Amino acid sequence: MLRWVRAVALGVATVLVAALVTVPLAAAAPATDLWAITSPDAAQLTSGSGVVDYQRLDRGRYEFTFNQDVSNCSYTATINGLPPGDSWSWLAFTASGHLGPFGVYVETKTTLSYDTLEDHGVVLHVQCAGNYAVVDNKGNLRRGSGVTGVKKVGYGQFEVTFDRDVSASSFVATIGDPGAGRVDYSGVVFTASHQNRNTVLVQTKGTSGRLTDYYSFHLQIARYPTWVVTDYVGAVVRSSRVVRTERVGRGDYRVTFNHAVSGCAAIATIGSPDDKAVAEPGVVATALWDQATISVRTTTTSRQEPYDRPFHLQMTC
């Protein structure tokens, strides 16, 4: 626990910024791997690839600008660690840029008070190639790559089918607006395999755990060979470039890879390791533990109570 707190505390800025924060990075050639990480207090951009600007628009609202048009891409985000003493669940949501086609809009909310926007760091991944889908709450494919069909099969339940076998991969997803809107009500999204090996099952739920049709989502299939899918106790079900996983406490896991991941983005989703849906809701956060290890925390959706959940973790470097 002390190492988790220390790893998070290293990225915390000394001053919380109440006004607009703009942190420009030097422009670079267009990147294939687009990602960004902000400090746990959201005060500054700490690392990234292809990201040229970060703005804190208001409390819990941010705009990331990349070096290319990302309006036809998908956006997933994960909470970046937890500050010392934090006892509430946090959620991240995405949308197309509010300031232009090169941008991605992100919101962070806490369950301290229903749908309250609060500052928190995130890990953001923008996927513009490979297999991904952006699906609205009615089951319409709004944009994607390698998608052959989307079917709404029930209340808050969707089947997304791709043009290849994805059953040996990992699936991450984020509740997000398919356009440049906002997510008005907090929700969670879960992924699972399907009997059709080309298909991923996606479920959207409110924070109470009930399936709901309210949410659109962004789904990404692992494009790069550094990922893991675990069961409820953190054991590896399938993976790529993973040395080991370890459950160090309830809802507290460490994933060690066979190469350095300190310069990578860690995106995680609560997700089933098989074709059975995750029954209980939960949220997930990631943090760098050491050069080759990522800490993953899974908790309930109300208070920040650690609870064992299966997860899909993808690294983009």
N, C-alpha and C positions, 0 to 999 in steps of 0.2 A: 504493500500500500504506500509506504514512504517513497519508493522509487517511482510509483505512478504519479504521486503529487509532485515530486521533484521534476519529473519529465515534463509535466504540464506547466509547472511554475517557471521553467526556463523560457517559455514562450510568452509569458504574460508581460505586457508593457507596464511601466511604472505609473503611467498616468492614463486614466480613462478619458476618452475624448467625447465631449458632449456635442460638439458642432461637427460640421462636415469635415471628413478626413479624406485627403487625396494623397495616395502614395504612388507616384509614377515609377515605372521601371523602364530601363532602356529598351527601345524598340529592337526587335529581332526578326529574323526571317520567319515566315509562316511555319508553325510547328504542327506535327501530326498528333503529338500527345499534349493536349491542352488541359492544364489543371492549375489550381491555386489553393494555397493554405493561408489562413489568417490566424493570428494569435488568439488564444482562448478568450481574451476580452474583446476581440474584434477590432482592436485599435489600429492594427497594422497588418499589411501583407508580409508574410514571412518567407514564402518561397512559391515557386510556380514555374510553369513552362508555357510560353506563348502569351502570358498575361502581361499587359503593358500599363494597366492602371487599375486602382481599387479605390472606390469611394464609399464611405459610410453616409448614406443618404439621410438617415434618421435612425432612431433607436430600433434595432433589430432589422434594418433594411439596408441592403448593400448592392452595389453595381460593380461587376468585374468586367473589364474591357480587354479583349484579346487582339492579337495582331492579324486577325482575319474575320471574315463574315461567318458567324456561328448561328445564324438564324435558322438554318436547316438541320441543326444538330440536336443532340439530346443532352440533358444536364442532370447529373445526380450529385447529391451533397450529403455529407455525414458530419455530425457534430465532432469538433476537434477537442477531445479531452474534456475534463471537468475541473473547474477551479477548486482549490482546497475549500472544504466546508460546504460545497454545493450539494443540495439535497432534493433537487427537483429534476424532473425529466425535461429534456430539451428536444426540439424537433427543428429540422431544416427543410425549407421548401424552395422550389426553383421556378423560374419563368424566363421567357425571352427578355432581352435587355430592354429596359425602360428608356435608355438614352441612345439607342441605335442598334443596328444589326450586328455590330461587333461585340455586343455586351450580353451578359447573363445577369439576371436579377435574382437575388437570394434573400429569403427572410428567415429569421430564427425566432422561435417562440418558446415560452416556458409554460408548464402546467401549474405554476404557482397560482396564477389566476387565469381563467379560461381565455385562451387565444391572446395572451398578452405578448406583445413584441418586446423582446429584451435582447441586448447585445450578447453574442456568443460567437466564438471562432468556428469556422467550418473548413472542411476539405471539399473542394468542388472539382468534379471531373466533367469535361465536355467531350463527348464522343461524336465524331463526324464521319466515321468509317466503320467497317465491320458490321456487326448486327446490333441494331437498336430500334426502339419504337417509342413514339410519343402518342399516347392514346387518350382521348377525352372520356368523360364519365359515361357517355352513351355507347362506348365501344368503337368509336370511329378512329381509324388511323389518321392522325394529323400529319405525321411525317415519320420516316424511318429508313432503314437500310437493310436489305435482305429479308424483308417481311413479306410473306405470301398471304397472310390473312389474320384478322382479329375477330374473335367471336365473344360476345357477351353471353355468358352461360348462366348467370344468376345475379342476384342482388350483390353488387360489389365484387363480382367474379368474372374474370376475363381469361381467355386463352389466346396467346400470341404465338403464331406459327411462323417459323423462319424457313429459309431455303436450304437449310442443312441440318444435320444432327447436332444439337446443342446439349445433349444429355450429359456429356462428359465435361461440362463447363460450369461456371458459376454465373448467377444472375443477381444483379443489384438494381434497385428501383428507388425512386423518390416521388412523393406526392408533389406535383408541379402543374402549373397552368400550361396549356399547350401553346398559348400565345404570350402576349406581354401583359397579362393580367396579374392578379394576386390570388393567394389562397386565403379565403376569408375565415375558414374554420379548420382547426387543427385535425389532422388525421394521420394514419399510418398505413404502410403498404408492405405486403409480404409476397415472397416468391416461392415457387415449388416446381419440381419436375412434373412431367406429364407422361402418360402411357405412350403418347406419340412422341418419339424422341426428338422431333423438330419443334416441339411446342413447350412453352412455359406457361404455368398457371400463375396468375396475379390476383391477389385479393386486396381490396381497400376497405379499411375499417375506421370508425371513429375512435377516439381515445378510450371510449368505454369498452371497446372490443367488438362492437356490433358491426356486421357488414353493412356498407352503405354505398349508394350509387353517386354520392356527391363528388367524388374525387377523380381527377385526371392524374396520369402518372407518366414518368419517363423510365423506360426499362433499357438496361444495357447488358449485353452478353460479354463476358471477359474476352478482350481482344489480345491481351498480352499475357505471356505464360507465367504469371506470378499471382497465384490465387489459391483459395482454399474454401471448401464447404465442410462444415462440421455438424455433428449431432448435438443433442441437448447437453452433453457433458464436455463438449469441446474436442471430442475425438475426430480425427480426420475421416471423412467419408470419401472424398475425392479431392485432388489437389494438383498443383504444378509448382515445382521448385520449393516445396515446403520440407524443412528438415524435421520439425516436430511442432506439436501444439501442446499446451499445458493449461489445465484448469487449476488456478491458484486460489480459488474461492468461488462462492456462489456468484454466478454472473460475471466472473473475472477470468479472462483468458489471455494467454500469450501465444503468438504465432511467430515462429522463427523460420526464416527463409534461407536459401543457400547462397544468398548474395546480399550486399548492402541495400537497404531500403530507406536509408535516412534522407535520400533525395527524391522520394516518391510520394505519391498521394495514395492514402488508404481509404477506400470507400467500402462501407459495409451495409448490409441489409439483414434484418431478421428474415430467415428463409428456411424452408424445409429441405432436408437432404434427400428427400424422396418425393413421391407424388402425393403425399398426404399433407394437407394444408396445416399450417401452424394454428392451433386452436386458441391460444392465449396471446393477447397483444403484448408488444414490448417495443422498446427503442434501443438504439445502439450508438455507441461513441467509440472512436479510435484515438490512439495516441502513440507516438514513437517511444518505445521502451529502450532499445539500444540500436546499434548500427544495422542489425539484421532482424530485429524483433519488433512486432507491433502488439500493443496492448488493445484488447477489445473488451468493452463492458456492455453487458445487456441488462436492462432494468425493466421494471414495470412502467406503465404509461402515466401513473398518477404521481406518487412520491418516488424519489430516486432510490427505490429499493432494489438492490441487486437480485437478479433472478435468472436462472439458467434458461437460455434460449439457443436454438441452432442459428447459425449465421453463414452468410456468404460474404467473403472478403476478397476484394480485388485491389491489386497494386498497379499504379501507372507511373512509370519512371521516365 
